Amino acid sequence: MKVGTGVVSKESGELDLNIFRHLVEQVVALRNKGMEVVIVTSGAVGAGKSVLTPKGINSEVIRKQVLAAVGQAKLMNIYADLFSKHGYLCAQVLTTKQDFRDEEHYANMKNCFKALLMDSVVPIVNENDVVATTELMFTDNDELAGLVATQLEADLFVILTTSDGILDSDKKTIPEINLSNSASVSGHITGEISAFGRGGMRSKFTIAKQLAKNGIAVYITNGKKKNALIHSIDGKAGGTYFAPVT
């Protein structure tokens, strides 16, 4: 699953601890049912902004790296504290685009994921902003999450966003997208990006469509709503489902 910055943030830009708490409760409920869950999380830069205002930095890339370095620690502390209250450990997995291009790195990362899941540890993934250069940055965390889902041959990829899924021209949620209607749906999607994140709905649509073609089911739904993750599993989330090609 991938949780966007807008989901875990308040309108003020501060991290929303209630959302984190509810998100962790849902992951724990799924883990207790025997399901393996990997979280691709955004929010490190936002977390950094809440405690630090970088001074004397002219480069936007370096400014973001500084905020992410500080914020990632805060982000992981939140996850670790919340999961520990339920008796679970979580693990930080920071990666770059190059790790998915290098065969050895790719294999090592996949083996680490499998080992963590075998020990009932919840992997929490984010881009390693501190070492990522502009040329080698992921387009956004939607791309990163899609690569992880493919790497682990996930049964389901859930994207938690601030929208009720993919909307049609009348701003109504499209319940299901498949090969027969994906082309017509594409024309309704804008490239608009949220105030807090790098990705937009078009990015999510593109990633979801590609994963579905590769046999992975995808659900895009509103992560602000109660039990959105759990309801994505049972098909009651009210978002958009991308049917996998089998």
Buried (B, 14 or more C-beta within 10 A) or exposed (E): BBBBBBBBBBEEEEBBEEBBBBBBBBBBBBBEEEEBBBBBBBBBBBBBBBEBEBEEEEEEEEBBBBBBBBBBBBBBEBBBBBBEEBEBEBBBBBBBBBBBEEEEBBEEBBEEBEEBBEEEBBBBBBBBBBEBEEEEBBBBBBBBBBBBBBBBEBEBBBBBBBBBBBBEEEEEBBEEBBEEEBEEBBEBBEEEBBEBBBBBBBBBBBBBBBBBEEEBBBBBBBBBBEBBBBBBBEEEBBBBBBBBEE
